[in-house]
Amino acid sequence: MSLVQHVSAVEGIDRERDEDIDVASLILTKTLSHKLSYDILPIHPQHVPIPIPEKLDGVGAYEVSTVKRFAQVFIGCFTCILAAGITFGFAALKVVLVDQEVYRDLCSQKELDRNVPICYLQDQRLNLTFIVASVTANMGALVVGSILDRYGPRICGFISSVLLVLGSLCMAFSLQLPFDAFIFGSFFLALGGTFSFVPSFHLSNAFPQFQGLILALVTGAFDASAAIFLLFRLVYDKTNGRFGLREFFLLYLVVPVFIFVTQLLLMPDRSYDTRTELEVKMEQAEDPTNDVHDSDDELPNEAQVWKVRADRSIRRKASLASIQQVLGTQEQREEHEKKEEEIKVASGVWGALHGMSAWKQIQTPWFILITMLTVLQMARFNFFIATIWTQYDYMLQSPKLATKVNEFFDLALPLGGMLTVPFIGLILDNLSTVTVLSLIVLMSTVIGALGAIPTIWAAYGNICFFVIFRPLYYSAMSDYAAKVFGFQTFGTVYGTIICLSGIAVFSQSGLQALVHSIFEEDPGPINLWLAGFGLIVGVSLIMYVDMRGRQVRIERADEDERRSIRYSSRRPSKSSIRDTGLLDPERRPLLSRGLSTVPEIVHEPQDEEQE
């Protein structure tokens, strides 16, 4: 699992901070909504010296058949299972690498004479491959986000297949290549998985009414991909090592071929429109004035004008029916909007920094404290995954028991992620941000304490808490960033958190060195220190969010009251709206010409009633 993972909304509306909102614009236009994007490139390319391609327009789900959309969601989830996060199953792969004596040449003669299962430098180098993979999977999301927004998911799929081929070949022929192929193989596999995972989120918009379910499936598929190396280890053990690294990774080449073919034949070349984008298209399809174009003046007679406009009306109403079928009934749409509003209210912090520049947001304690907490948690996660066997080999004083604990962890990691995803969504949607942060800090402290107790029950308890806590933390962080910082600056702000956390992951080697040199292989002190620092930072964050959250709620209430007063006192009449020229300037001159010849197309009774 990585910081890219989330189970909350992929789009949203940022809080409007303008003190003098034009009331007419509130009536005639829809509030600007933003997609959740990991793109860190500038929103306005003209402000930078190098040209940046424009972002691609999406495709409406109503334009694609239901069967094809269902097939795309299925293939997307299946692809994530096969490729998205396989490098996070490192604990299982490490067992095979140790048995194959990878990096065994780094061991000292004294360690070889003692026939230690794994020596210190060998362990460090093996763990470095996981560090590279973890940093790549997280920081690679920023690159993927930029490419996805500008070139579409199909290009990302092609890049993924190429990277997975390179990674598989590096791993398969690692012993024959003249460089450290395991490092490069881990890099390519992690980046290739991210190029498959991040674009899969847009598939939740293929069925807007089931967006949450599809997000949960995609995220669960990512967690399940950690079991790929577990399956490899089981086959490796079953065949007594005959089905080794070369055999597995040559067989794994089927996966990138599968991704390439499905992208070419079935998967969409553009991301699906979000619910808000579909609602805007629906409003346009409901407007009969769209049947009138400037080009109508060039037609020879009124009969031809009537025929052309009638054809446009038929197409417009067909599109309207298709969009409504995708979005659901009016009652269902209203229920969705009501639920979204309830989530904002429940969070207690929604809109805290919306409307501010990314630079100003980064300077606030909202950003500094959450970044410090994330850096600590990322260091803990990767340290535990990479060193679980060596930790419990020392604490339990039994390589056999340590192996059992490692095997239990290999199974619990993907399983825990898949089973907790639905509950994580419920927690984030129904509990306040302060409550969620309190739960996170509590679980973090418990995990740290269990990690220092040298008993088998504490080992299993630690793993159970860990596999639940990890996906909860990652999902909560993206949810926190969207609610506090907003969707408009999400890519820049959350991308900065990812970068800083990724750099901090390299501290894992230093932590392992401390355990080896200072604490004589005892991981207990490090686990307690990390838990202690996390507790201090976490409590500080909770106190700050609670204090500032109260102020945010007061500010929102005051703003809502002022807007209500301005709206009631300045609400424009229909004639004043037309006088301001807010109607489309292309069609306004035509509204008085020729419309009387097609009253059933343009002047629909329901529209007059709405006006």
N, C-alpha and C positions, 0 to 999 in steps of 0.2 A: 504494500500500500504506500501511496505517496501523498504529498500535500496537494496534488491535483484533484484527488478524490473528493466528491461532494454528493450529497443526496438531497440538497435543498434546491430551490428554484434556479433555473438557468437564465432567467430574465427578471427584470423588476423595474420599478419606478423610483427614481431618486427624489428625495424631499426637496421641494421648491423653497428657496430662501428669499426670493425677491419680495421686498416689502411693498412694492407698488405694482402688483400683478394686474395686467389688463383684463378686465372682466369679460370683455367680448371674446378675447382669445380663449378664455376658459370655457366659454360656451360653445364656440365653434370648432375647437381643435381638441385632440386627445393629448393628455399629458405625455411628455416624452418618456419612452421606455428604453432601457438599455439591455443588451445581451451580456451575460457573464462571459468574459473573454480573457484569455491569458496573454493577449497581445500587448507588448510593452512599447510598441512604436508609437510615435506621436499621432494624435487624433487628426491634426491638421497638417498634412504633409508639406504644405507650402511654406511652413516655418522652418524647415530643415534644408540644408544645402544639397542633399542628394534626393533624387526622385524616389518616391515610395508608391508602389501600385495601389490603386484604389481597392477598397474592400468589395468583395463579390456580393451581388444581390442574392437573396435566398430563393427557394422554390416552395410554393404552397403545397401543403399535404394534399389538398383537394385536387391537385393536378396529376397526382399519381394514384394508381389503383390501390385498393385496400390490400389485395393479395400481394402486390409487389412491396408495399410498405411493410407488411408483416414479415415477408421474406428478408427484407433489409434489416429489420430489427433483430431477427433470429440470427442472421449471418454476422451482424455486428457484435452481438453478445458472444457468439461462438468464437469469433476471432479474438475477442478479449480474453476468453478462457485459454486460448492457445498461445497468446503472445503478450498480452498487455503488461503483466507484472511478474513474469517467470523468474526474473533475477531476485525477487524478494523471497523465493524459496531457497535461498543460498544455504541455509542450515542443512538441508538435505543433500544438496550438491557437494557441500564441503566434506561430508562423510566419504563420498566417492573419491574426491580429489585426494584426500589423505590416504585412502587405501591404495590409490594409484601412485602414491609417493611423489605427488606434484610438489615442487620446491623442497624436496627432501635434501637436496644437495646443499641447502643453506644451514643445515644442522651441524653443530660442532661434533668433533669426534667423541667427546665425553657423552654427549646426548645420544649419539648412535650406539655407543657401548652399553648405555643403560637401556637401550631399545625403547625409548619413550614413544608413545603413540603419535605425538605431534610435538615438535620442538618450538621454541619461542619465535625464532626468525621465520620459520616455516608458517607458523600461525599468523604472524604479522603480515607476511606477503599474501597469504590466502585472504585475509580480511581486507587487504587493500583492494582486491578485485571487487569485493562487495561495496566498499566505500565508493569506488569509481562508479559502479552501477547505480547506487543509491543517489549520488549527487547528479548523475546524468539523467536519471528518471525524473527528478524534481526540477532541475534547472532547464532540462530539455523542453519542458512544457511551455516555456516562454518562446522558444524558437518555433515549436509546433503551433502555438496560438497565432503567431504572426503569419505563418504560411497558410494556416487553415482559413483565416479571415480573408486572405487575398487571393488564394489559388484554389481553395475548396478541399473537401475531404478526399476526393479521388486522388489528387496529387499526393496528399499525405499518405494514402494507402500505398501508392507506388513507392514512395520513399521508404516506408516501413518495410516493404518486402525486400528492397535492396539491402537495407541495413541488417535485417535478420539473416539474409544469405551470408553477408560478410561475417557477422557474428558467429554463425554456425560453422563456417569454414575455418575461422580462427580457432574455435574450440576443438573441432574435429582433428585438425592437423597441428595442434599446439606444440607437440613434441618435435615436429619436423621443421617448424618455421624458425627463422634466425632471430626472432625477437620475442618479447614476452607476450605471447598470443592470448593468454588468459585475461590480461588487462584489457587488451583491445577487443577481445571477444565479449567481455562483460559490458564494455562501453557500447558496442554496436547493438547487442541484444537489448540493453536497457533503453537506448534511444529509439530503436525500432519498435519496442513495445509502447513507448509513449506516443509515437506517431500513429499507432493503432487505437490507443485508449482515448486520448483527448478528442479526436473527431467523432467518437462514438456518442458523445453527449448530445449532439444535435439530433440524433435519432429519436430522442424523447419527444421532439416536436412532430414526429411522423403521426402520432396519435395524441393530440393535445389533451384530450380528456383523460388519458392514462399516462400523463407525463411523469408523475411521481413513481409509478410502477416501473416504467422503462428505465428511469434513472437508477432505481434500486437494482434492477436486473444487470445493468451495465456495471455498476459498482461491485455487485456480487460476483460478476464474471471476472472482474479484475482480481478480486481476492482469491477466487478459485484458481487463477493461473499460477499462484504460488505452489500449487500441488503438482505441477508438471514435473519438477525436479524430484518431488517425493515419489511419483510413479516410476521415474527413471531409477531412483535408488532401490526401490522394491524389486524391479526387474533385474537390476545389477546384482542384488543379493541372491535372487532366485537362480540366476544363471552362473553364480560363483565368479562374477567378473567377466564372463565371456561377452556379454552385451555391455561394452564399455563406452568411453567418451566418444570415440570415433563413430561407433555404430549408432549411438543415440543422436548425435548432432547431424550425421548424414541423413538419418531418417527424418529429423526435424526440418530439413529443407523442404519437405512437403508443405509446411505451414506457410512460408513466404510465397510459394507458388500458388497455394490456395487463395491467399490474400490478393495477389496480383490478378488472378483470373476473376474473382468475384468483384473486384473493383472495376474491372474492364467490362464485365457483362451485366452486373446487377446493381451495384451500390451507386448512390447518387453522386453527381459531380459537383453539386452545390448543397450547402446546408439548408435544412428545412426552415421555413419562416417560423418565428416564434408565435405564440398565442396573440400577443399584442399586434404584431405585424399582420396577422390574419384578420384581427378585428378592424384594423384600419382599412384593409382591402374590402371587408364586408360593408363598412360604412360607405366606401366609394361605390360599391355595387348597389347599395340602396338608393343612391342619389340619381334620380332620373335625368338631371341636367347633363350627366355624362353621355347621354345619347346625342347631344348636340355638339357639333364640331365646327370650326371655322371653315373647313373644306366644304361644308354643305353649300356655301354661296356659289361654288363652282358648278354645282349640278344644274342640268338644263331646265328642270321644271319641279313644281311642288310635289308631283306624284313620285318622282325619283327621290326627292328629299324624304318623303314619308316612308318609302320602302327601305332606304338606307338606315333611317333612324329606327324603324321597326326591327330590322335585323340586329342592330346594336342592342336594342332593348331585350330581345330574346336571349342574346349571348350574356348580357349583364345579369338577367334574372337567373339564367342557368348557373352562372358563376356564384351568385348569391346563395342559391340552394345548395350548391356543393360545399361552400364555406360553412354554412350553417350546419350541414350534416357533420362536418369535421369538428366544429367547435361545440356542438350540442345545442339544446334548446335555450330559449331566453332564460328560463328558470335555472338551468344548469350553469349558464354563464354568470348569472347574478350570484349564485351560490359560490362559484369559484372566486369571484371578486370579494365576496363577504369573508371567505376563508382567508384570503390573502391579507385583508385588512386586520383580521383577528390575529394573524401571525405577527404583523408589525406591532400591534398593541401589546401582545404577549411578550415580545422581546424586551420591551422597555428601553431600548437604545436605538431603535431604528431612526435613521436620519441624523445621528449625532454630528457627523462631519460631512454630510452630503452638501454638494455645492462648493466645497472648498477645493483649492488646487491640491494636486498630489503632494507637492513639496510642503505645503502647510500641514497637511495631514500627517506626513512622516515626522514632523517636528513635535507632535503631541504625545502625551503619555499613553493615549489610546494605542498608538503604533509602537512606541518604545517598549512598553511592558509586554504586549502580546508577542513581539519579536523576541525579547529575552526569554520568555517562557517557551516559545517554539524552538529556539536554538537549544535550550536545555533538553527538551523532550526528544528532539531529533537525535541528539548525541546519545541519549539513553536508549532509544529504540535500536539504533544501529549497533551500539556497543553490545546490547543484549543478544540480538540476532546473530552477530558474528562470533560471540564468545560463549554461547550458552553451554556448549559441551565442556570447555575448559573451566568455566565457573563452577559447574556442579561436579566436575571431576575432583576439584579441590574441596568443595564444601561437603560433599558426601563421602569423599575419600574412597571412591569406587568407580573405576571406568565403566563397569557394567551398568551401575545405576545411572551414571551420567548419560550413557547411550540410550537407556530407556526414557529418560527425561527428554533427550534430544528427539527421539522418535515421536514421543507424545506431542512435542512442540511442532514438529513437521506436519502433523495431522491437524492440530488445533489451530494453527495460524490461518490457513485458508478457510477452514470450517467456521471459526469464530467470526471472521469477517463477513462471510455469507449470511450467517444466522442473525447477526446484530444489525445489519443494514436497515431492515424495516423499522426496528425499534429506535434506531438513531434518528430517522426521519420524524417519528412521533415526538421524541424528546426535543429536537430543535424547533419543531413547529408549535409546541404547546407549553414549553417552559421558558421562563425569562432567561436572558443571557447571563445574568448574575447567578441564577440557579445552575445553569449548565456549567459555568466556570467553577462554581463551588464543587460540583460533582467531579469535574476533571481534576481539580487539586486534591480532593479526597482520595480518588482512585490512584493518582500519582504517588501520594504519600504511602498508601497501603502497599503498592507494588515495590517501592523502595525498601520498606520495612521487611517484606517477605523475602526480598532478594538478599537479605543479610542473615537469614535464619537457615542454618545448615541441617535441614531435615527434609525428608522426601515429601511430606505433606505440604510443606511451605513451597517446595519446588513446583508441585502441580498447581497449588493455589496461585502462585506467582504467574504461571503461564496462563491460567484461566483469566485472571484479571488483565494480563497484558494483551491477549488477543481480542478482548472486548474494548479495552481502553484505547488501543491504537487507532482503529477505524473511527471511534467516537471523537478522538482528538482531531484527526485530520479533517473530518467533516465539520466539526465545530469551528475550526479555524477559518475555513472558506465562508461559512455561514456568518461568523463574526465580522469578517472583512466586508461582505456585501451589505450587512445591516448598518455597520458603523461608517465605513468609508464610501459606500455607494458603488453602483455598477459602472459609472462613467470613468472612475479612476481605478477600478478594480485591478486591471492588468498591471498598471504601474506599481501600485501599493503592494498588492499581494505578491507580485513578481519580485519586489524588493525583499519581502519576507522570505520567499523561497530561496533567493540568491544568498542572503546572509545565513540562512539555516543550512544551505548546501555547503557553504564554505566551512561552517562550524563542524560539519560531519567529519572533516579531516582530523579533528581533535581526537577521534576514536583511537588513532595510533598512540597518541600521547597518554590517553587513559589506560590503554593496555600496557604501555611502558611503566606507568606508575604501579599498576597491579603486579607486574613482574619484578620490578626493581625495588620499590619502596615497601610494598605490602606482602612480598614473597608469595605471590599468586593468590592472595586472599582478595576476592572481589567485593567483600562485604563493605569495607570503608568507602569505596568508590560509589557503590549503590546508595549508601546512606547519605553521602555528601550530595550526590545529584538530587536525591529526593528532598534533602534539606534546602538546597538552593531553589529547587522548584517550588517548595512550600512557601518560602519567603517571597519570591517573585509572584507566585500565584495569589497569595493573600493580598499583596499590594495591588495587583490588578483588580481583584474582586472589590476591594474597598474603593478604588478609584472609579470603577464602572458603576458601582452602586451610587456613589455620590453624584457623579456627573449624569447618570441616567435619570435621577430625580429632576435635575435641572433641564434635561432634554424634554422630559414629559411636560414640564411647566411651560417651556418655550413653545412646544407644539400646541398645547392648549390655547395659549395666547394668540399664536398665529392663526389657528382655526377660527377663533372668535373674531379677530380683525378681518379675516377674509369673508366671514359670514356677514359682517356688518357692511363691508364694501360691496359685496355681491348684491345684497338686498337694496342698497341705496343707489347703486350705479348700474344695475342690470339694464342693458340696452334693449330698446324695442326692436321689432322686426324691421321697421323702416329705417331706424338709425344704423342698424347693422348694414343694410344695403347701401346707405349713403356713405358709409366709411370705406366702401370699396373692398370689403373683406371677401366678397365672393370672387371666384376664379375670374381674373380679368379676361381670359381667353373666351369664356362662355357668356359673360355678363352682357355684351352688346347683342348677343343672339337670343337672349331670353324674351325679347320683345318682338322677335321676328319669326314667323312661321310656326310657332309652338301651337298656335290655335288649330293648325291643321292636323296635329297628332295629340289631342288632349289625353287619350288613354295611355300614352307613353310617358308624357312629361308631368302633367298636373295630376298626380295620383292623389286621391282623397286622403289616404293615410298620411302623406307628407304634409298636406295642408293642415291637418289636425295637429300634427306634431309641432308645426310652426306656431 
